Amino acid sequence: MYMSSRSFSDINQKRWIKACHKLGLRVETKFGKGSHILIKHPETEHKYTIQKNLHKFINMKIFKKMMEWGFSEEDIWEALK
């Protein structure tokens, strides 16, 4: 998988929430205890949890999950702007 020179180190949960909305995913912020959020694909009902405290490798994992769900690398980076 090609990863561009953009940085995975400075993506926080708030940016992921905005990106998920832009990509048409459902975001649930009050599904349980703590500060994690749940994202759902509207068509497949696939789910993924994004924690509050993120770092480079977790962001890469989230990014790869978005690609598995059918979003292009460029669409994800555009949504993260």
C-alpha positions as a Markdown table, in Angstrom:
| # | Residue | x | y | z |
|---|---|---|---|---|
| 1 | Met | 0.0 | 0.0 | 0.0 |
| 2 | Tyr | 1.4 | 3.4 | -0.9 |
| 3 | Met | 1.6 | 5.9 | 1.9 |
| 4 | Ser | 2.3 | 9.4 | 1.0 |
| 5 | Ser | 4.6 | 11.8 | 2.8 |
| 6 | Arg | 1.7 | 13.2 | 4.9 |
| 7 | Ser | 2.1 | 12.8 | 8.6 |
| 8 | Phe | 0.2 | 10.2 | 10.6 |
| 9 | Ser | 1.6 | 11.6 | 13.8 |
| 10 | Asp | -0.6 | 14.7 | 14.2 |
| 11 | Ile | -4.0 | 13.3 | 13.5 |
| 12 | Asn | -6.2 | 13.6 | 16.6 |
| 13 | Gln | -9.7 | 12.1 | 17.4 |
| 14 | Lys | -11.4 | 15.4 | 16.5 |
| 15 | Arg | -10.0 | 15.3 | 13.0 |
| 16 | Trp | -11.0 | 11.7 | 12.5 |
| 17 | Ile | -14.6 | 12.6 | 13.6 |
| 18 | Lys | -14.8 | 15.3 | 11.0 |
| 19 | Ala | -13.2 | 13.1 | 8.3 |
| 20 | Cys | -15.7 | 10.3 | 9.1 |
| 21 | His | -18.6 | 12.7 | 8.7 |
| 22 | Lys | -17.2 | 13.9 | 5.4 |
| 23 | Leu | -16.8 | 10.3 | 4.2 |
| 24 | Gly | -20.4 | 9.6 | 5.0 |
| 25 | Leu | -19.8 | 7.3 | 8.0 |
| 26 | Arg | -21.9 | 7.4 | 11.1 |
| 27 | Val | -20.2 | 8.6 | 14.2 |
| 28 | Glu | -21.5 | 7.6 | 17.7 |
| 29 | Thr | -19.8 | 9.5 | 20.6 |
| 30 | Lys | -22.1 | 8.3 | 23.4 |
| 31 | Phe | -22.2 | 4.5 | 22.9 |
| 32 | Gly | -20.3 | 3.5 | 26.1 |
| 33 | Lys | -18.1 | 4.7 | 28.9 |
| 34 | Gly | -15.0 | 6.8 | 28.3 |
| 35 | Ser | -13.9 | 8.9 | 25.4 |
| 36 | His | -13.8 | 6.4 | 22.6 |
| 37 | Ile | -16.0 | 6.9 | 19.6 |
| 38 | Leu | -17.7 | 4.3 | 17.4 |
| 39 | Ile | -17.8 | 4.7 | 13.6 |
| 40 | Lys | -20.1 | 2.7 | 11.4 |
| 41 | His | -20.2 | 2.1 | 7.7 |
| 42 | Pro | -23.8 | 3.0 | 6.7 |
| 43 | Glu | -24.1 | 0.3 | 4.1 |
| 44 | Thr | -22.2 | -2.7 | 5.5 |
| 45 | Glu | -22.7 | -1.9 | 9.2 |
| 46 | His | -19.0 | -2.6 | 9.8 |
| 47 | Lys | -17.9 | -0.9 | 13.0 |
| 48 | Tyr | -14.6 | 0.5 | 14.3 |
| 49 | Thr | -13.6 | 2.2 | 17.5 |
| 50 | Ile | -11.4 | 5.2 | 17.6 |
| 51 | Gln | -9.8 | 6.0 | 21.0 |
| 52 | Lys | -9.1 | 9.4 | 22.4 |
| 53 | Asn | -5.3 | 9.3 | 22.6 |
| 54 | Leu | -3.8 | 8.5 | 19.2 |
| 55 | His | -0.3 | 8.1 | 17.9 |
| 56 | Lys | 1.2 | 7.4 | 14.5 |
| 57 | Phe | 0.7 | 3.6 | 14.4 |
| 58 | Ile | -2.9 | 3.8 | 15.6 |
| 59 | Asn | -3.6 | 6.4 | 13.0 |
| 60 | Met | -2.1 | 4.2 | 10.3 |
| 61 | Lys | -4.3 | 1.3 | 11.5 |
| 62 | Ile | -7.5 | 3.6 | 11.3 |
| 63 | Phe | -6.3 | 4.8 | 7.8 |
| 64 | Lys | -5.9 | 1.2 | 6.6 |
| 65 | Lys | -9.4 | 0.3 | 8.0 |
| 66 | Met | -10.9 | 3.1 | 6.0 |
| 67 | Met | -9.2 | 1.8 | 2.8 |
| 68 | Glu | -10.5 | -1.7 | 3.6 |
| 69 | Trp | -14.0 | -0.1 | 3.7 |
| 70 | Gly | -13.5 | 1.1 | 0.1 |
| 71 | Phe | -12.2 | 4.7 | 0.6 |
| 72 | Ser | -9.3 | 5.8 | -1.5 |
| 73 | Glu | -6.1 | 7.1 | 0.1 |
| 74 | Glu | -6.7 | 10.5 | -1.5 |
| 75 | Asp | -10.3 | 10.7 | -0.3 |
| 76 | Ile | -9.2 | 9.9 | 3.2 |
| 77 | Trp | -6.5 | 12.6 | 3.2 |
| 78 | Glu | -8.9 | 15.1 | 1.7 |
| 79 | Ala | -11.4 | 14.4 | 4.4 |
| 80 | Leu | -8.7 | 14.8 | 7.1 |
| 81 | Lys | -7.9 | 18.4 | 5.9 |
